[in-house]
Amino acid sequence: MTDTSRRPGGRSARVKVAVHRAVTELVAETGYGNFTVGDVAARAGVADSSIYRRWGTLEALTTDVALTWLTTNSPIPDTGSLDTDLRQYAADVARDVSGPDGLAVLRLIIALSQAGAPGAQARDQFLTERRGQLQQMLDRAHARGEHPPEALDVLDHILAPIYVRTLFGMGTMTSDDVDTLVDRLLANVPA
């Protein structure tokens, strides 16, 4: 009897990691729209057909790269307090986006959003995932009897400044910077 299911961590996982790494490197080096599936395949050491078979299009591949990065970085903290959850989350996001992969993924999402309907869909998926992460944290705070802000307020007051500073090369956010963002947001939340 042969098990025909895929093994986690097997060849398929190694190919995904290599292809994702290749996309991230190419975005960082050349920008989105300046490489092909063939370039990704060559960099990853896989056949073009492997990429087409698994992802179908370059847009689907790059969307998968962005969503995978988002779901494997900046985990949602659960410290028992919205204040400390937000501080930890913001610090994690600032750390993750300031790394080379984070900057490449942010640039990728921006480029995708300008690349027609498939790109806009990729951007929307990324934002929906990010909003879902925030909502999970805010829902837990509400269940504890706290008065959380809206997810859009967290995006506007915490994530947007972090993203803008990263995208424009304005320096990494320090823990004091992150605390200031959280303090400003929470100061405006009705009790």
C-alpha positions in Angstrom: 0.0 0.0 0.0 1.5 3.3 -1.1 0.6 6.6 0.5 0.0 9.1 -2.3 -0.6 12.1 -0.1 2.0 14.9 -0.1 4.4 14.9 2.8 4.8 18.2 4.6 8.4 19.3 4.3 9.0 17.1 1.3 10.1 18.1 -2.2 7.0 20.2 -2.7 7.7 22.3 0.3 11.4 22.7 -0.8 10.3 23.8 -4.2 7.8 26.3 -2.7 10.5 27.8 -0.4 13.0 28.0 -3.3 10.5 29.7 -5.6 9.3 32.1 -2.9 12.9 33.0 -2.1 13.6 33.6 -5.8 10.6 35.9 -6.2 11.5 37.9 -3.2 15.1 38.3 -4.3 14.0 39.3 -7.9 11.5 41.8 -6.6 14.2 43.3 -4.3 16.8 43.4 -7.1 14.7 44.4 -10.2 11.2 45.3 -9.0 7.9 43.7 -10.0 7.3 43.4 -13.7 10.9 43.1 -14.6 11.2 39.4 -14.4 9.4 36.4 -15.8 8.4 32.9 -14.6 11.5 31.7 -16.4 13.7 34.0 -14.3 12.1 32.7 -11.2 12.5 29.1 -12.3 16.2 29.6 -13.1 16.9 31.4 -9.8 15.0 28.7 -7.8 16.6 25.8 -9.7 13.2 24.4 -10.9 11.5 23.9 -14.2 9.2 26.5 -15.6 6.5 23.8 -15.8 6.7 23.3 -12.0 5.8 26.9 -11.4 3.0 26.9 -14.0 1.6 23.6 -12.7 1.5 24.8 -9.1 0.6 28.6 -9.5 -0.6 29.0 -13.1 0.5 32.6 -13.5 3.1 35.0 -12.2 0.4 37.1 -10.5 -0.9 34.0 -8.6 2.7 33.1 -7.6 3.5 36.6 -6.4 0.2 36.7 -4.5 1.1 33.5 -2.8 4.5 34.9 -1.9 2.9 38.0 -0.3 0.2 36.0 1.6 2.6 33.4 2.8 5.0 36.1 4.1 2.1 37.8 5.8 0.8 34.7 7.5 4.2 33.5 8.6 5.4 36.8 10.0 4.0 39.1 12.7 2.0 36.5 14.6 -0.9 37.8 16.5 0.1 38.2 20.2 -2.3 37.2 23.0 -0.8 38.8 26.1 -4.1 39.3 27.9 -4.2 43.1 27.3 -4.9 45.1 24.2 -2.2 47.6 25.1 0.5 45.0 25.2 -0.9 43.1 22.3 -0.8 46.2 20.1 2.7 47.1 21.3 4.0 43.6 20.5 2.2 43.3 17.2 3.5 46.8 16.1 7.0 45.9 17.1 6.8 42.6 15.2 5.5 44.3 12.1 8.1 47.0 12.2 10.9 44.3 12.6 9.4 42.2 9.8 8.9 44.9 7.2 12.2 46.5 7.8 14.0 43.3 6.7 14.8 42.7 3.0 11.9 40.3 2.5 9.5 42.7 4.1 10.4 45.6 2.0 10.3 43.4 -1.1 6.8 42.2 -0.2 5.5 45.7 0.4 6.9 46.8 -3.0 5.3 43.7 -4.5 1.9 44.5 -3.1 2.1 48.1 -4.4 3.2 46.9 -7.8 0.5 44.3 -8.0 -2.2 46.8 -7.1 -1.2 48.7 -10.3 -1.2 45.6 -12.4 -4.8 45.3 -13.5 -7.6 43.2 -12.0 -5.4 40.2 -10.9 -3.1 42.5 -9.2 -5.8 44.4 -7.5 -7.3 41.1 -6.3 -3.9 40.2 -4.9 -3.7 43.5 -3.0 -7.2 42.9 -1.7 -6.3 39.5 -0.5 -3.3 40.8 1.3 -5.3 43.6 3.0 -8.1 41.2 3.9 -5.6 38.9 5.6 -4.0 41.8 7.5 -7.4 43.1 8.6 -8.4 39.6 9.7 -5.3 39.4 11.9 -6.1 42.7 13.4 -9.7 41.8 13.9 -8.8 38.6 15.7 -6.7 40.6 18.2 -9.4 43.3 18.6 -12.2 40.7 19.1 -10.2 39.1 21.9 -9.9 42.5 23.6 -13.6 43.1 23.3 -14.3 39.7 24.8 -12.1 40.6 27.8 -14.2 43.7 28.3 -11.8 46.2 26.8 -12.8 48.9 24.3 -10.7 48.2 21.2 -10.4 50.6 18.3 -11.6 49.7 14.8 -9.3 47.6 12.6 -9.1 50.5 10.2 -7.9 52.8 13.0 -5.0 50.3 13.8 -4.1 50.3 10.1 -4.2 54.1 9.8 -2.4 54.9 13.1 0.0 52.1 13.5 0.6 50.1 10.3 0.5 52.9 7.8 3.3 54.9 9.4 5.4 51.8 9.7 4.8 50.9 6.0 5.5 54.5 4.8 8.7 54.8 6.8 9.9 51.5 5.4 8.9 52.2 1.8 10.5 55.6 1.7 13.7 54.4 3.5 13.1 56.8 6.4 14.8 54.4 8.9 13.6 51.6 11.1 11.0 52.2 13.7 12.4 52.0 17.2 10.5 50.6 20.2 9.9 54.2 21.3 8.5 55.0 17.9 6.2 52.0 18.1 5.1 52.9 21.6 4.3 56.5 20.5 2.1 55.1 17.7 0.2 52.8 20.1 -0.2 55.6 22.7 -1.7 58.0 20.1 -4.1 55.4 18.9 -5.3 54.3 22.4 -5.6 57.9 23.6 -8.3 58.4 21.0 -10.3 55.3 21.7 -13.5 56.0 23.7 -13.6 54.1 27.0 
